[in-house]
Amino acid sequence: MTEGKNDAGRNLEKALQALEQAKQRVASEKRKQNEKKRKAENHHKYIMGGIIAKYFPDCYRYDEGELNRILSVALQTKECQQIISKIKAESRESTRPQTTLPNAENESEGGTE
């Protein structure tokens, strides 16, 4: 009977170790995912900053608050809004054929090519 209790104790200890290892793997994977996300966000920020500097070289003369004001007004202009809308439409058009089913695409065209 004591051997059965020892085996149960060993099995429980092994299960607890396995649980702890699984928790560590989960935590490690979460860290990796957060690191990937952070790197992607930082890369995007770097790219965006480069674009601003390319088209607005004087940007370094202004502090963050001033740049926020400049960009918020610039992005609200009619011309900028038209360009944004056009780019969104082009983006939707370029992704539409990939997301539709071939039969649905043929039906929407009415059979004329």
Backbone as ProteinMPNN parsed JSONL, in Angstrom:
{"seq_chain_A": "MTEGKNDAGRNLEKALQALEQAKQRVASEKRKQNEKKRKAENHHKYIMGGIIAKYFPDCYRYDEGELNRILSVALQTKECQQIISKIKAESRESTRPQTTLPNAENESEGGTE", "coords_chain_A": {"N_chain_A": [[0.825, -1.186, 0.0], [2.015, 1.216, 0.679], [3.736, 1.568, -1.422], [2.017, 2.218, -3.483], [1.122, 4.692, -2.593], [3.538, 6.093, -2.663], [4.06, 5.976, -5.417], [1.87, 7.464, -6.324], [2.479, 9.875, -5.138], [4.87, 10.471, -6.461], [3.933, 10.626, -9.087], [2.23, 12.78, -8.843], [4.075, 14.769, -8.199], [5.596, 14.783, -10.58], [3.609, 15.63, -12.335], [3.09, 18.17, -11.326], [5.574, 19.363, -11.845], [5.556, 19.225, -14.623], [3.411, 20.902, -15.105], [4.437, 23.333, -14.142], [6.554, 23.696, -15.943], [5.079, 23.967, -18.273], [3.747, 26.352, -17.725], [5.943, 28.048, -17.698], [6.732, 27.839, -20.376], [4.513, 28.999, -21.622], [4.667, 31.607, -20.581], [7.125, 32.344, -21.681], [6.522, 32.237, -24.421], [4.599, 34.255, -24.544], [6.221, 36.447, -23.932], [7.882, 36.407, -26.202], [5.992, 36.931, -28.216], [5.146, 39.504, -27.442], [7.543, 40.86, -27.771], [7.915, 40.609, -30.555], [5.707, 42.081, -31.414], [6.307, 44.598, -30.34], [8.696, 45.186, -31.721], [7.708, 45.306, -34.346], [5.95, 47.475, -34.114], [7.766, 49.506, -33.421], [9.342, 49.526, -35.73], [7.453, 50.38, -37.576], [6.926, 52.942, -36.561], [9.418, 54.102, -36.979], [9.577, 54.043, -39.789], [7.378, 55.706, -40.393], [8.24, 58.092, -39.254], [10.429, 58.59, -40.898], [9.141, 59.046, -43.316], [7.725, 61.386, -42.74], [9.885, 63.127, -42.297], [11.024, 63.056, -44.825], [9.136, 64.306, -46.54], [8.633, 66.605, -45.193], [10.989, 68.301, -44.356], [11.622, 70.292, -42.519], [10.635, 69.437, -40.15], [12.123, 68.855, -37.896], [12.519, 71.185, -36.593], [10.424, 71.692, -34.965], [8.568, 71.055, -31.95], [6.967, 68.184, -30.39], [4.248, 68.786, -29.826], [3.751, 70.957, -31.526], [4.181, 69.766, -34.017], [2.117, 67.883, -33.962], [-0.101, 69.595, -34.139], [0.337, 70.765, -36.68], [0.275, 68.495, -38.403], [-2.284, 67.445, -37.851], [-3.983, 69.45, -38.832], [-3.132, 69.527, -41.505], [-3.835, 66.961, -42.383], [-6.569, 67.128, -42.335], [-7.322, 68.701, -44.434], [-9.181, 69.327, -47.444], [-8.042, 68.383, -49.821], [-6.172, 66.472, -48.895], [-7.894, 64.651, -47.62], [-9.31, 63.751, -49.847], [-7.314, 62.389, -51.245], [-6.694, 60.408, -49.374], [-9.133, 58.998, -49.332], [-9.175, 58.097, -51.99], [-6.927, 56.412, -52.038], [-7.731, 54.491, -50.15], [-9.923, 53.384, -51.542], [-8.608, 52.334, -53.787], [-7.068, 50.448, -52.509], [-9.019, 48.72, -51.502], [-10.051, 47.812, -53.919], [-7.869, 46.411, -54.968], [-7.655, 44.309, -53.194], [-10.084, 43.058, -53.309], [-10.592, 41.089, -55.492], [-9.121, 38.93, -54.517], [-10.444, 38.153, -52.24], [-12.999, 37.418, -52.944], [-15.214, 34.843, -54.087], [-14.678, 32.797, -56.978], [-17.051, 32.217, -58.489], [-18.86, 34.103, -57.503], [-17.638, 36.397, -58.356], [-17.866, 36.215, -61.153], [-20.651, 36.329, -61.397], [-21.206, 38.919, -60.495], [-20.139, 40.43, -62.502], [-21.824, 40.079, -64.581], [-21.367, 38.489, -66.778], [-20.072, 39.766, -68.847], [-17.144, 40.492, -70.526]], "CA_chain_A": [[0.0, 0.0, 0.0], [2.897, 2.381, 0.705], [4.286, 1.756, -2.762], [0.982, 2.913, -4.25], [1.131, 6.09, -2.16], [4.768, 6.675, -3.196], [3.851, 6.176, -6.855], [0.93, 8.579, -6.476], [3.229, 11.09, -4.79], [5.804, 10.742, -7.562], [3.148, 11.056, -10.241], [1.765, 14.138, -8.553], [5.244, 15.655, -8.317], [5.89, 14.898, -12.002], [2.551, 16.438, -12.944], [3.329, 19.556, -10.914], [6.732, 19.839, -12.599], [5.106, 19.432, -15.996], [2.578, 22.102, -15.074], [5.336, 24.482, -13.995], [7.251, 23.849, -17.213], [4.102, 24.488, -19.234], [3.549, 27.768, -17.382], [7.14, 28.762, -18.155], [6.668, 27.916, -21.844], [3.484, 29.993, -21.95], [5.225, 32.928, -20.282], [8.169, 32.591, -22.676], [5.852, 32.516, -25.696], [3.997, 35.589, -24.417], [7.326, 37.414, -24.056], [8.287, 36.431, -27.603], [4.947, 37.616, -28.975], [5.213, 40.922, -27.093], [8.761, 41.387, -28.393], [7.628, 40.736, -31.98], [4.767, 43.197, -31.568], [7.04, 45.828, -30.045], [9.615, 45.43, -32.835], [6.908, 45.722, -35.5], [5.475, 48.838, -33.845], [8.916, 50.413, -33.505], [9.713, 49.628, -37.136], [6.434, 51.218, -38.209], [7.173, 54.321, -36.11], [10.631, 54.537, -37.659], [9.196, 54.282, -41.178], [6.514, 56.882, -40.429], [9.104, 59.244, -38.992], [11.215, 58.815, -42.111], [8.253, 59.63, -44.327], [7.485, 62.783, -42.337], [11.125, 63.878, -42.533], [11.249, 63.126, -46.273], [8.245, 65.269, -47.178], [8.573, 67.814, -44.374], [12.328, 68.312, -43.763], [11.684, 71.236, -41.402], [9.947, 68.868, -38.981], [13.002, 68.824, -36.729], [12.489, 72.498, -35.944], [9.223, 71.789, -34.144], [8.435, 70.045, -30.906], [5.903, 67.219, -30.658], [2.945, 69.457, -29.827], [3.624, 71.746, -32.754], [4.024, 68.822, -35.135], [0.76, 67.345, -33.886], [-1.014, 70.615, -34.675], [0.574, 70.888, -38.124], [-0.194, 67.306, -39.107], [-3.74, 67.288, -37.722], [-4.604, 70.388, -39.764], [-2.806, 69.102, -42.869], [-4.591, 65.758, -42.711], [-7.987, 67.462, -42.426], [-7.614, 69.489, -45.622], [-10.01, 68.644, -48.434], [-7.162, 67.679, -50.749], [-5.614, 65.294, -48.22], [-8.992, 63.707, -47.415], [-9.605, 63.142, -51.144], [-6.243, 61.429, -51.532], [-6.876, 59.275, -48.456], [-10.278, 58.23, -49.835], [-8.765, 57.445, -53.23], [-6.014, 55.317, -51.691], [-8.548, 53.445, -49.526], [-10.691, 52.732, -52.602], [-7.668, 51.53, -54.571], [-6.67, 49.324, -51.664], [-10.147, 47.79, -51.491], [-10.142, 47.2, -55.248], [-6.779, 45.455, -55.167], [-7.852, 43.13, -52.336], [-11.392, 42.46, -53.577], [-10.564, 39.832, -56.25], [-8.529, 37.858, -53.725], [-11.331, 37.735, -51.16], [-14.271, 36.938, -53.456], [-15.214, 33.521, -54.697], [-14.695, 32.918, -58.436], [-18.421, 32.252, -58.993], [-19.462, 35.372, -57.128], [-17.002, 37.416, -59.202], [-18.479, 36.095, -62.466], [-22.04, 36.778, -61.307], [-21.253, 40.363, -60.331], [-19.75, 41.044, -63.757], [-22.902, 39.915, -65.523], [-20.926, 37.673, -67.89], [-19.424, 40.546, -69.894], [-15.703, 40.689, -70.314]], "C_chain_A": [[0.87, 1.25, 0.0], [3.511, 2.638, -0.664], [3.298, 2.508, -3.636], [0.944, 4.392, -3.886], [2.375, 6.797, -2.695], [4.637, 6.948, -4.692], [2.929, 7.357, -7.103], [1.631, 9.893, -6.179], [4.199, 11.475, -5.894], [5.062, 11.26, -8.793], [2.64, 12.486, -10.058], [2.911, 15.127, -8.703], [5.625, 15.856, -9.783], [4.866, 15.79, -12.697], [2.724, 17.909, -12.578], [4.522, 20.158, -11.645], [6.35, 20.134, -14.05], [4.249, 20.687, -16.102], [3.439, 23.357, -14.997], [6.096, 24.75, -15.291], [6.317, 24.429, -18.276], [3.842, 25.971, -18.978], [4.733, 28.601, -17.866], [7.156, 28.891, -19.675], [5.647, 28.953, -22.299], [4.028, 31.4, -21.719], [6.299, 33.302, -21.304], [7.558, 32.951, -24.03], [5.192, 33.896, -25.675], [5.062, 36.673, -24.556], [7.764, 37.541, -25.509], [7.273, 37.186, -28.449], [4.966, 39.116, -28.699], [6.429, 41.58, -27.74], [8.553, 41.586, -29.896], [6.733, 41.947, -32.239], [5.488, 44.529, -31.363], [7.99, 46.173, -31.191], [8.857, 45.917, -34.066], [6.411, 47.157, -35.32], [6.615, 49.848, -33.956], [9.358, 50.602, -34.951], [8.734, 50.556, -37.868], [6.63, 52.689, -37.829], [8.391, 54.904, -36.828], [10.325, 54.9, -39.111], [8.358, 55.553, -41.28], [7.331, 58.154, -40.187], [9.943, 59.598, -40.2], [10.39, 59.457, -43.207], [7.988, 61.095, -44.009], [8.728, 63.618, -42.655], [11.384, 64.05, -44.032], [10.414, 64.245, -46.905], [8.116, 66.579, -46.406], [9.901, 67.946, -43.631], [12.464, 69.282, -42.584], [11.085, 70.668, -40.116], [10.814, 68.884, -37.722], [13.046, 70.16, -35.991], [11.353, 72.626, -34.943], [9.22, 70.722, -33.062], [7.209, 69.176, -31.21], [4.531, 67.879, -30.741], [2.713, 70.261, -31.095], [3.437, 70.848, -33.976], [2.632, 68.201, -35.136], [-0.244, 68.323, -34.473], [-0.886, 70.707, -36.191], [-0.031, 69.699, -38.87], [-1.704, 67.13, -39.002], [-4.47, 68.218, -38.675], [-4.361, 69.939, -41.202], [-3.642, 67.898, -43.288], [-6.086, 66.024, -42.856], [-8.329, 68.287, -43.665], [-8.399, 68.649, -46.623], [-9.148, 67.813, -49.375], [-6.608, 66.387, -50.129], [-6.699, 64.237, -48.009], [-9.362, 63.009, -48.723], [-8.564, 62.078, -51.491], [-6.392, 60.189, -50.65], [-8.019, 58.396, -48.95], [-9.905, 57.458, -51.092], [-7.868, 56.242, -52.941], [-6.769, 54.173, -51.037], [-9.325, 52.671, -50.583], [-9.785, 51.838, -53.441], [-7.25, 50.283, -53.798], [-7.783, 48.274, -51.63], [-10.261, 47.071, -52.833], [-9.066, 46.151, -55.455], [-6.942, 44.214, -54.307], [-9.154, 42.413, -52.637], [-11.305, 41.166, -54.367], [-9.998, 38.665, -55.449], [-9.506, 37.323, -52.696], [-12.66, 37.209, -51.665], [-14.117, 35.552, -54.042], [-15.28, 33.682, -56.209], [-16.116, 33.006, -59.005], [-19.089, 33.58, -58.688], [-18.902, 36.49, -57.991], [-17.643, 37.399, -60.586], [-19.92, 36.609, -62.458], [-22.107, 38.29, -61.228], [-20.896, 41.079, -61.621], [-20.854, 40.931, -64.801], [-22.488, 39.173, -66.772], [-20.274, 38.47, -69.016], [-17.976, 40.75, -69.552], [-15.119, 41.482, -71.417]], "O_chain_A": [[0.504, 2.25, -0.618], [3.776, 3.784, -1.028], [3.698, 3.346, -4.445], [0.757, 5.246, -4.752], [2.303, 7.947, -3.128], [5.045, 8.002, -5.18], [3.18, 8.164, -7.998], [1.419, 10.894, -6.863], [4.34, 12.652, -6.227], [5.501, 12.203, -9.451], [2.626, 13.285, -10.994], [2.734, 16.204, -9.273], [5.944, 16.973, -10.19], [5.219, 16.606, -13.548], [2.529, 18.79, -13.416], [4.492, 21.329, -12.024], [6.757, 21.142, -14.627], [4.35, 21.441, -17.07], [3.191, 24.33, -15.708], [6.263, 25.903, -15.688], [6.719, 25.274, -19.076], [3.731, 26.754, -19.922], [4.562, 29.708, -18.375], [7.548, 29.93, -20.207], [5.89, 29.696, -23.249], [3.866, 32.279, -22.564], [6.369, 34.451, -21.74], [8.029, 33.867, -24.703], [5.222, 34.619, -26.671], [4.841, 37.691, -25.213], [7.993, 38.647, -25.997], [7.648, 37.989, -29.304], [4.818, 39.916, -29.623], [6.354, 42.719, -28.201], [8.962, 42.605, -30.451], [6.971, 42.731, -33.158], [5.293, 45.472, -32.13], [8.077, 47.335, -31.589], [9.308, 46.835, -34.752], [6.448, 47.956, -36.255], [6.44, 50.925, -34.526], [9.71, 51.71, -35.355], [9.136, 51.4, -38.668], [6.513, 53.574, -38.677], [8.383, 56.067, -37.234], [10.762, 55.941, -39.602], [8.598, 56.386, -42.154], [7.121, 59.168, -40.852], [10.148, 60.776, -40.497], [10.881, 60.314, -43.943], [8.023, 61.946, -44.898], [8.616, 64.703, -43.227], [11.906, 65.081, -44.456], [10.921, 65.032, -47.705], [7.552, 67.549, -46.912], [9.955, 67.732, -42.42], [13.34, 69.1, -41.738], [11.039, 71.36, -39.1], [10.292, 68.922, -36.608], [13.563, 70.237, -34.877], [11.324, 73.571, -34.155], [9.784, 69.64, -33.225], [6.5, 69.419, -32.187], [3.742, 67.562, -31.631], [1.622, 70.248, -31.665], [2.631, 71.143, -34.858], [2.035, 68.014, -36.196], [-1.138, 67.927, -35.221], [-1.89, 70.726, -36.903], [-0.759, 69.875, -39.847], [-2.341, 66.706, -39.966], [-5.473, 67.824, -39.27], [-5.275, 69.965, -42.026], [-4.106, 67.829, -44.426], [-6.798, 65.212, -43.447], [-9.504, 68.548, -43.924], [-8.294, 67.422, -46.646], [-9.485, 66.672, -49.689], [-6.584, 65.34, -50.777], [-6.445, 63.048, -48.202], [-9.69, 61.823, -48.723], [-8.905, 60.998, -51.974], [-6.237, 59.062, -51.12], [-7.885, 57.173, -48.982], [-10.279, 56.295, -51.243], [-8.038, 55.178, -53.537], [-6.495, 53.008, -51.325], [-9.384, 51.442, -50.535], [-10.155, 50.71, -53.77], [-7.099, 49.203, -54.37], [-7.512, 47.077, -51.719], [-10.534, 45.871, -52.882], [-9.326, 45.108, -56.055], [-6.415, 43.158, -54.657], [-9.313, 41.254, -52.252], [-11.913, 40.185, -53.94], [-10.372, 37.518, -55.691], [-9.415, 36.157, -52.311], [-13.4, 36.601, -50.89], [-13.027, 35.144, -54.442], [-15.895, 34.637, -56.683], [-16.359, 33.797, -59.917], [-19.807, 34.122, -59.527], [-19.619, 37.433, -58.322], [-17.936, 38.459, -61.14], [-20.355, 37.253, -63.413], [-22.988, 38.893, -61.841], [-21.305, 42.222, -61.822], [-20.812, 41.63, -65.813], [-23.214, 39.225, -67.764], [-19.952, 37.893, -70.054], [-17.625, 41.13, -68.435], [-13.918, 41.752, -71.415]]}, "name": "protein", "num_of_chains": 1, "seq": "MTEGKNDAGRNLEKALQALEQAKQRVASEKRKQNEKKRKAENHHKYIMGGIIAKYFPDCYRYDEGELNRILSVALQTKECQQIISKIKAESRESTRPQTTLPNAENESEGGTE"}
